Amino acid sequence: MQQPLQQQPQAAPNSAALEQLHDKLLPLAVGLHKADKLAGAMAQYKDNAAAEVKSAVRDVVQRLLPALLAGSGSGGGLLDGAVQGAATEAQLADQLQVRMCS
């Protein structure tokens, strides 16, 4: 018989951290709103977050791509048949860039 799941002990620290974040951000958000700059700040935040995600994905792909290409050369690799053989790192990078931008 399985024991019931217990509540996670991190719930209290997470709520405390969330409250601290709220306490720090609320005055900033109110000030930006009063100065009519909140929309611009949020748009800039969105752009920065998207750039960070793209950079992280790009870094992971650059680290994993050589292993994927090496595996595809042996016939039993991780890449599907459409990409195997003729694919080069530059072609795959271009394909990723197109997909990330669209």
C-alpha positions as CSV (number, residue, x, y, z in Angstrom):
1,M,0.0,0.0,0.0
2,Q,1.4,3.4,-1.0
3,Q,1.6,6.2,1.5
4,P,-0.3,9.4,0.6
5,L,1.8,12.2,-0.8
6,Q,2.9,14.6,1.8
7,Q,2.8,18.3,1.3
8,Q,6.0,19.7,0.0
9,P,8.0,21.4,2.8
10,Q,9.2,24.1,0.4
11,A,5.7,25.7,0.2
12,A,6.4,28.1,3.0
13,P,9.8,29.3,1.8
14,N,8.4,29.8,-1.7
15,S,5.5,31.9,-0.5
16,A,7.9,33.9,1.6
17,A,10.2,34.5,-1.4
18,L,7.1,35.4,-3.5
19,E,6.0,37.9,-0.8
20,Q,9.5,39.4,-0.8
21,L,9.5,39.7,-4.5
22,H,6.1,41.3,-4.4
23,D,7.2,43.8,-1.8
24,K,10.2,44.8,-3.9
25,L,8.4,45.0,-7.3
26,L,5.1,46.7,-6.3
27,P,6.7,50.2,-5.6
28,L,8.6,49.9,-8.9
29,A,5.5,48.9,-10.9
30,V,3.5,51.7,-9.3
31,G,6.2,54.2,-10.1
32,L,6.5,53.1,-13.7
33,H,2.7,53.2,-14.0
34,K,2.5,56.7,-12.6
35,A,5.3,57.8,-15.0
36,D,3.4,56.1,-17.9
37,K,6.4,53.9,-18.5
38,L,5.1,50.5,-17.4
39,A,4.1,49.3,-20.8
40,G,7.5,50.1,-22.2
41,A,9.3,48.5,-19.3
42,M,7.2,45.3,-19.7
43,A,7.9,45.2,-23.5
44,Q,11.6,45.6,-22.8
45,Y,11.4,42.8,-20.2
46,K,9.6,40.6,-22.7
47,D,12.3,41.2,-25.3
48,N,15.1,40.6,-22.9
49,A,13.5,37.3,-21.7
50,A,13.0,36.1,-25.3
51,A,16.7,36.9,-26.1
52,E,17.8,35.0,-23.0
53,V,15.7,32.0,-24.0
54,K,17.0,32.1,-27.6
55,S,20.6,32.3,-26.3
56,A,20.1,29.4,-23.9
57,V,18.6,27.3,-26.7
58,R,21.4,28.3,-29.1
59,D,24.0,27.3,-26.4
60,V,22.4,23.9,-25.9
61,V,22.1,23.2,-29.6
62,Q,25.8,24.2,-30.2
63,R,26.8,21.7,-27.4
64,L,24.6,18.9,-28.6
65,L,24.8,19.3,-32.4
66,P,28.2,17.7,-32.8
67,A,27.0,14.6,-30.9
68,L,23.8,14.4,-33.0
69,L,25.8,14.8,-36.3
70,A,28.3,12.2,-35.2
71,G,25.5,9.8,-34.3
72,S,23.8,10.4,-37.7
73,G,26.9,9.5,-39.6
74,S,26.9,5.9,-38.3
75,G,23.4,5.2,-39.6
76,G,21.8,4.7,-36.2
77,G,21.9,8.3,-35.0
78,L,19.5,10.5,-33.2
79,L,18.5,12.6,-36.2
80,D,15.6,11.5,-38.5
81,G,16.1,10.3,-42.0
82,A,15.3,13.6,-43.7
83,V,18.3,15.3,-42.0
84,Q,20.8,12.4,-42.0
85,G,23.6,12.4,-44.5
86,A,23.5,15.7,-46.3
87,A,22.9,17.9,-43.2
88,T,25.8,20.1,-42.1
89,E,26.1,22.2,-39.0
90,A,25.5,25.4,-40.9
91,Q,22.4,24.1,-42.6
92,L,21.0,22.9,-39.3
93,A,21.9,26.2,-37.6
94,D,20.1,28.1,-40.4
95,Q,17.0,25.9,-40.0
96,L,17.0,26.5,-36.3
97,Q,17.4,30.2,-36.8
98,V,14.4,30.3,-39.2
99,R,12.2,28.3,-36.8
100,M,13.2,30.4,-33.8
101,C,12.5,33.7,-35.6
102,S,9.1,32.7,-36.9
